[in-house]
């Protein structure tokens, strides 16, 4: 049973952050919720060498999430 989703972001100041979100569910449900959070907080930019998921607030890049 998953208890937390941890969002990983790389900020423009070079800092790697880990932001926890409480979550109760299975690994599959966590994966779906992680995808939802990515789309809520970031937008995809590409194609090209700078492609990726960038935070909507302009502070950095969405790297991924961990189901813990």
NORZI-V274529 format. One line per field, one symbol per residue. phi: phi as a letter, one per 30 degrees, with the letter a starting at -180 (. if undefined). A space follows every 50 residues. Layout:
phi=???
This chain:
phi=.dcbccccbcdddjdccbcdbdablddddddddddddeddcbbdbldkdc dlccdddidlcdclbbcc
